[in-house]
Amino acid sequence: MKKILFFAVLAAGFASCTVVRPHQVAVKSKLGKIDNKVRTAGPVAYNPFVTKVIKVNVRTMNLSIKENLPSKEGLTILSESSILYHIKAEDVPKVIKETGLNYEENLILPVFRSAASDVCSRYYAKDMHSAKRLEIEQEIRKRLAEVCDEKGFVIEAVLLKSISLPQGLTRSIEAKLEAEQEALRMEFVLDRQKKEMDRQLIEAEGAKKNAIIQAEAKAQTAILEAEGRAKSIEIEAKANKAANDMLNSSLTPNVLKMNQIQAFMKLSTSPNTKTIITDGKGGVINMLDDK
C-alpha cells in the first residue's frame, strides 16, 4: 500500500511540471483565471488539479490566405497572400483574455479581408500585377497593424505572393509590356546612333581644328623664316656698307700716293721692259709691255 501511494505521489509530481520551449511563453490558468505573469523558456511547476499551463508561440508565424480581391475597375482578382506576424510575449495574457487562442480566425483574418478589400478597390488590376504591388502591400500592412498592434500582435509584413488576373486583361498587360519593352529598345538604339553621330562630328571638328592649327603654324613659320632672311640681308648690307665706308675713309690722298709709289717700285724691279705713261700728278694712266 505504501509503495502504491509513493508511486502515486511521484506520478503526481511529474505531472505537475512542464517545459516551455525557447520559441514559447506560458501563462497559468488557475480555476479559469489567467495569471498575468509570463513564463519564458524552462521548466514550470503547477498544481494539475486546479491549474493549467497555456503555452503560446511567440516566433514569426506565416498565415497563408487565398482571397478574391476587388479592383478599381470592378474586376475580381484571385490573390494568394501571406501575413507574417508574431505575438508580443508580454501581451500573451491579454491575447488569451481578449482574443482567445483562435486569434487567427477571430482577429487577423477578418481584419486582413476588410483592409485588403478596401485598399485594392482603390487600385487598378494592372497595378496589383506591376510596380505598385509593394505600395499595396505596405498599405494593407499599415491598416492591419492599426487594429492588431493594440491587441498584442506585431504585423511584420503582408505579401501578395500571387495575383491571378482575368485572361483577357493578362493578355492586354503582356502586350502593353511588350510594346513598352520594344519602345525602350528602339530608344536605346536611337540613343546609341545619336551618340555615334556626335562622336563622328566631334572627331571631324577636331580634325578640322587640327588642320587649321597646322596651317597657321606653317604660315607663322614661313613668316618667321622670311623675316629672318630679310633681317640677315639687312645685317649683311649694313656690314658691307660699314666695310666700304671704312675703306673709303682710309683711302686718303697720302695713302693713295704711297700705294702709287709702291706700285712703281715693283714695276721697276720687273725683268720685262715696260713703258709707263703718267701725267705726273695722278696715278698710272697707261702701261705698255715692251716685249
PATOR-815304 format. One record per residue (C-alpha): x, y, z; residue number from 1. Coordinates in pm, whole numbers, plus 50000, padded with zeros to 5 digits. Example, Ala and Ser with C-alpha at 12.3 -4.5 7.8 and 13.67 -1.06 7.14 Angstrom:
REM residues 2
+-------+-------+-------+-----+
:     X :     Y :     Z : pos :
+-------+-------+-------+-----+
: 51230 : 49550 : 50780 :   1 :
: 51367 : 49894 : 50714 :   2 :
+-------+-------+-------+-----+
This chain:
REM residues 291
+-------+-------+-------+-----+
:     X :     Y :     Z : pos :
+-------+-------+-------+-----+
: 50000 : 50000 : 50000 :   1 :
: 50283 : 50236 : 50086 :   2 :
: 50452 : 50161 : 49752 :   3 :
: 50134 : 50239 : 49561 :   4 :
: 50099 : 50568 : 49750 :   5 :
: 50463 : 50653 : 49681 :   6 :
: 50427 : 50593 : 49308 :   7 :
: 50104 : 50791 : 49301 :   8 :
: 50274 : 51088 : 49467 :   9 :
: 50573 : 51053 : 49232 :  10 :
: 50345 : 51044 : 48926 :  11 :
: 50159 : 51347 : 49053 :  12 :
: 50491 : 51526 : 49098 :  13 :
: 50596 : 51459 : 48737 :  14 :
: 50251 : 51558 : 48611 :  15 :
: 50278 : 51896 : 48789 :  16 :
: 50579 : 52014 : 48585 :  17 :
: 50600 : 52119 : 48218 :  18 :
: 50874 : 52261 : 47997 :  19 :
: 50841 : 52585 : 47798 :  20 :
: 51035 : 52578 : 47471 :  21 :
: 51261 : 52866 : 47351 :  22 :
: 51003 : 52986 : 47097 :  23 :
: 50719 : 52982 : 47353 :  24 :
: 50594 : 53164 : 47656 :  25 :
: 50348 : 53027 : 47908 :  26 :
: 50085 : 53161 : 48147 :  27 :
: 49896 : 52977 : 48419 :  28 :
: 49520 : 52949 : 48428 :  29 :
: 49407 : 52876 : 48785 :  30 :
: 49040 : 52781 : 48817 :  31 :
: 48970 : 52965 : 48491 :  32 :
: 49153 : 53284 : 48594 :  33 :
: 49451 : 53387 : 48378 :  34 :
: 49767 : 53480 : 48566 :  35 :
: 49935 : 53795 : 48427 :  36 :
: 50285 : 53659 : 48491 :  37 :
: 50457 : 53536 : 48174 :  38 :
: 50687 : 53233 : 48199 :  39 :
: 50971 : 53207 : 47949 :  40 :
: 51176 : 52904 : 47834 :  41 :
: 51240 : 52648 : 48108 :  42 :
: 51050 : 52422 : 48349 :  43 :
: 50725 : 52544 : 48503 :  44 :
: 50572 : 52376 : 48811 :  45 :
: 50197 : 52384 : 48868 :  46 :
: 49914 : 52207 : 49052 :  47 :
: 49748 : 51987 : 48790 :  48 :
: 49424 : 51966 : 48991 :  49 :
: 49340 : 52337 : 48985 :  50 :
: 49593 : 52492 : 48740 :  51 :
: 49657 : 52464 : 48368 :  52 :
: 49962 : 52598 : 48184 :  53 :
: 49885 : 52761 : 47847 :  54 :
: 50175 : 52777 : 47601 :  55 :
: 50179 : 53025 : 47313 :  56 :
: 50425 : 53055 : 47023 :  57 :
: 50591 : 53397 : 47002 :  58 :
: 50809 : 53329 : 46696 :  59 :
: 50722 : 53466 : 46349 :  60 :
: 50418 : 53292 : 46206 :  61 :
: 50315 : 53269 : 45840 :  62 :
: 49942 : 53285 : 45774 :  63 :
: 49858 : 53198 : 45410 :  64 :
: 49533 : 53327 : 45261 :  65 :
: 49356 : 53282 : 44929 :  66 :
: 49116 : 53565 : 44870 :  67 :
: 48917 : 53730 : 44590 :  68 :
: 49000 : 54099 : 44587 :  69 :
: 48811 : 54377 : 44405 :  70 :
: 48987 : 54623 : 44172 :  71 :
: 48908 : 54984 : 44090 :  72 :
: 48752 : 54891 : 43755 :  73 :
: 48526 : 54633 : 43924 :  74 :
: 48716 : 54317 : 43838 :  75 :
: 48763 : 54026 : 44080 :  76 :
: 49127 : 53933 : 44132 :  77 :
: 49228 : 53600 : 44285 :  78 :
: 49514 : 53659 : 44526 :  79 :
: 49733 : 53429 : 44731 :  80 :
: 49878 : 53626 : 45021 :  81 :
: 50087 : 53571 : 45333 :  82 :
: 50079 : 53757 : 45664 :  83 :
: 50398 : 53743 : 45870 :  84 :
: 50327 : 53822 : 46235 :  85 :
: 50422 : 53739 : 46591 :  86 :
: 50267 : 53786 : 46932 :  87 :
: 50427 : 54021 : 47184 :  88 :
: 50547 : 53798 : 47468 :  89 :
: 50442 : 54044 : 47739 :  90 :
: 50090 : 54067 : 47590 :  91 :
: 50016 : 53693 : 47585 :  92 :
: 49783 : 53710 : 47892 :  93 :
: 49595 : 53996 : 47721 :  94 :
: 49566 : 53798 : 47396 :  95 :
: 49426 : 53493 : 47580 :  96 :
: 49177 : 53704 : 47776 :  97 :
: 49052 : 53931 : 47495 :  98 :
: 49103 : 53737 : 47170 :  99 :
: 49150 : 53375 : 47269 : 100 :
: 49384 : 53115 : 47130 : 101 :
: 49197 : 53104 : 46799 : 102 :
: 49326 : 53455 : 46725 : 103 :
: 49389 : 53399 : 46353 : 104 :
: 49022 : 53322 : 46283 : 105 :
: 48888 : 53567 : 46539 : 106 :
: 49108 : 53869 : 46464 : 107 :
: 49378 : 53858 : 46197 : 108 :
: 49181 : 53711 : 45905 : 109 :
: 48872 : 53935 : 45937 : 110 :
: 49084 : 54249 : 45969 : 111 :
: 49300 : 54145 : 45673 : 112 :
: 49000 : 54078 : 45448 : 113 :
: 48850 : 54415 : 45529 : 114 :
: 49178 : 54605 : 45484 : 115 :
: 49275 : 54421 : 45163 : 116 :
: 48935 : 54476 : 45001 : 117 :
: 48934 : 54846 : 45093 : 118 :
: 49290 : 54910 : 44971 : 119 :
: 49271 : 54706 : 44649 : 120 :
: 48943 : 54870 : 44547 : 121 :
: 49143 : 55195 : 44505 : 122 :
: 49391 : 55042 : 44257 : 123 :
: 49355 : 54913 : 43902 : 124 :
: 49408 : 54543 : 43844 : 125 :
: 49727 : 54608 : 43646 : 126 :
: 49870 : 54794 : 43948 : 127 :
: 49849 : 54478 : 44158 : 128 :
: 50044 : 54294 : 43889 : 129 :
: 50320 : 54551 : 43839 : 130 :
: 50523 : 54817 : 44018 : 131 :
: 50254 : 54925 : 44267 : 132 :
: 50231 : 54585 : 44433 : 133 :
: 50477 : 54688 : 44706 : 134 :
: 50275 : 55003 : 44771 : 135 :
: 49957 : 54797 : 44806 : 136 :
: 50128 : 54550 : 45043 : 137 :
: 50255 : 54831 : 45266 : 138 :
: 49914 : 54998 : 45277 : 139 :
: 49740 : 54672 : 45378 : 140 :
: 50004 : 54603 : 45645 : 141 :
: 49955 : 54953 : 45786 : 142 :
: 49576 : 54910 : 45807 : 143 :
: 49616 : 54564 : 45963 : 144 :
: 49869 : 54689 : 46220 : 145 :
: 49641 : 54974 : 46330 : 146 :
: 49398 : 54717 : 46469 : 147 :
: 49624 : 54429 : 46568 : 148 :
: 49903 : 54622 : 46739 : 149 :
: 49690 : 54723 : 47036 : 150 :
: 49566 : 54365 : 47063 : 151 :
: 49920 : 54236 : 47124 : 152 :
: 50026 : 54140 : 46769 : 153 :
: 50313 : 54271 : 46555 : 154 :
: 50238 : 54260 : 46181 : 155 :
: 50578 : 54222 : 46019 : 156 :
: 50475 : 54209 : 45652 : 157 :
: 50189 : 54145 : 45412 : 158 :
: 50296 : 53972 : 45091 : 159 :
: 50087 : 53942 : 44776 : 160 :
: 50258 : 53628 : 44650 : 161 :
: 50034 : 53551 : 44355 : 162 :
: 49793 : 53768 : 44157 : 163 :
: 49568 : 53594 : 43901 : 164 :
: 49417 : 53845 : 43659 : 165 :
: 49136 : 53772 : 43412 : 166 :
: 49274 : 53610 : 43097 : 167 :
: 49186 : 53896 : 42862 : 168 :
: 49342 : 54154 : 43093 : 169 :
: 49654 : 53944 : 43129 : 170 :
: 49700 : 53938 : 42751 : 171 :
: 49645 : 54314 : 42733 : 172 :
: 49902 : 54379 : 43006 : 173 :
: 50154 : 54147 : 42841 : 174 :
: 50102 : 54319 : 42505 : 175 :
: 50148 : 54659 : 42666 : 176 :
: 50463 : 54546 : 42845 : 177 :
: 50600 : 54405 : 42519 : 178 :
: 50526 : 54736 : 42344 : 179 :
: 50696 : 54928 : 42623 : 180 :
: 50999 : 54699 : 42603 : 181 :
: 51017 : 54746 : 42226 : 182 :
: 50989 : 55123 : 42269 : 183 :
: 51270 : 55117 : 42523 : 184 :
: 51481 : 54904 : 42289 : 185 :
: 51426 : 55146 : 41998 : 186 :
: 51503 : 55440 : 42226 : 187 :
: 51828 : 55270 : 42322 : 188 :
: 51918 : 55207 : 41956 : 189 :
: 51840 : 55568 : 41858 : 190 :
: 52036 : 55700 : 42153 : 191 :
: 52334 : 55484 : 42057 : 192 :
: 52317 : 55606 : 41696 : 193 :
: 52295 : 55968 : 41813 : 194 :
: 52600 : 55921 : 42034 : 195 :
: 52790 : 55768 : 41740 : 196 :
: 52697 : 56065 : 41521 : 197 :
: 52806 : 56305 : 41795 : 198 :
: 53135 : 56117 : 41823 : 199 :
: 53199 : 56139 : 41448 : 200 :
: 53108 : 56508 : 41447 : 201 :
: 53349 : 56573 : 41734 : 202 :
: 53624 : 56383 : 41551 : 203 :
: 53558 : 56582 : 41230 : 204 :
: 53564 : 56910 : 41419 : 205 :
: 53884 : 56801 : 41590 : 206 :
: 54046 : 56713 : 41256 : 207 :
: 53935 : 57046 : 41110 : 208 :
: 54075 : 57239 : 41405 : 209 :
: 54397 : 57040 : 41384 : 210 :
: 54433 : 57121 : 41011 : 211 :
: 54372 : 57490 : 41080 : 212 :
: 54631 : 57487 : 41360 : 213 :
: 54886 : 57314 : 41135 : 214 :
: 54821 : 57562 : 40851 : 215 :
: 54854 : 57855 : 41090 : 216 :
: 55175 : 57706 : 41227 : 217 :
: 55318 : 57663 : 40876 : 218 :
: 55222 : 58019 : 40783 : 219 :
: 55377 : 58153 : 41101 : 220 :
: 55694 : 57952 : 41032 : 221 :
: 55713 : 58090 : 40678 : 222 :
: 55666 : 58444 : 40807 : 223 :
: 55938 : 58395 : 41067 : 224 :
: 56173 : 58245 : 40806 : 225 :
: 56109 : 58535 : 40565 : 226 :
: 56161 : 58788 : 40843 : 227 :
: 56483 : 58605 : 40936 : 228 :
: 56611 : 58614 : 40579 : 229 :
: 56522 : 58981 : 40542 : 230 :
: 56692 : 59056 : 40870 : 231 :
: 57001 : 58865 : 40758 : 232 :
: 57015 : 59053 : 40426 : 233 :
: 56971 : 59380 : 40610 : 234 :
: 57252 : 59297 : 40851 : 235 :
: 57478 : 59185 : 40563 : 236 :
: 57407 : 59504 : 40370 : 237 :
: 57483 : 59714 : 40674 : 238 :
: 57806 : 59522 : 40726 : 239 :
: 57911 : 59573 : 40361 : 240 :
: 57828 : 59939 : 40380 : 241 :
: 58023 : 59977 : 40702 : 242 :
: 58323 : 59800 : 40543 : 243 :
: 58304 : 60019 : 40232 : 244 :
: 58270 : 60330 : 40444 : 245 :
: 58570 : 60223 : 40648 : 246 :
: 58767 : 60150 : 40332 : 247 :
: 58675 : 60480 : 40173 : 248 :
: 58761 : 60671 : 40485 : 249 :
: 59103 : 60501 : 40495 : 250 :
: 59192 : 60590 : 40130 : 251 :
: 59334 : 60938 : 40190 : 252 :
: 59545 : 61118 : 39918 : 253 :
: 59865 : 61032 : 40106 : 254 :
: 59772 : 60667 : 40126 : 255 :
: 59692 : 60661 : 39754 : 256 :
: 60022 : 60836 : 39677 : 257 :
: 60215 : 60581 : 39883 : 258 :
: 60036 : 60295 : 39708 : 259 :
: 60129 : 60452 : 39370 : 260 :
: 60496 : 60478 : 39466 : 261 :
: 60499 : 60118 : 39585 : 262 :
: 60347 : 60009 : 39258 : 263 :
: 60615 : 60200 : 39057 : 264 :
: 60888 : 60039 : 39266 : 265 :
: 60752 : 59689 : 39196 : 266 :
: 60731 : 59766 : 38827 : 267 :
: 61092 : 59892 : 38823 : 268 :
: 61218 : 59561 : 38953 : 269 :
: 61033 : 59364 : 38686 : 270 :
: 61264 : 59192 : 38424 : 271 :
: 61034 : 59290 : 38143 : 272 :
: 61064 : 59624 : 37969 : 273 :
: 60760 : 59839 : 38032 : 274 :
: 60659 : 60188 : 37927 : 275 :
: 60466 : 60384 : 38191 : 276 :
: 60265 : 60686 : 38082 : 277 :
: 60156 : 60926 : 38355 : 278 :
: 60072 : 61293 : 38387 : 279 :
: 60299 : 61319 : 38689 : 280 :
: 60007 : 61420 : 38909 : 281 :
: 59775 : 61131 : 38938 : 282 :
: 59812 : 60758 : 38919 : 283 :
: 59911 : 60535 : 38630 : 284 :
: 59737 : 60636 : 38311 : 285 :
: 59866 : 60361 : 38081 : 286 :
: 60121 : 60085 : 38089 : 287 :
: 60274 : 59923 : 37776 : 288 :
: 60456 : 59591 : 37771 : 289 :
: 60771 : 59624 : 37551 : 290 :
: 60836 : 59253 : 37494 : 291 :
+-------+-------+-------+-----+
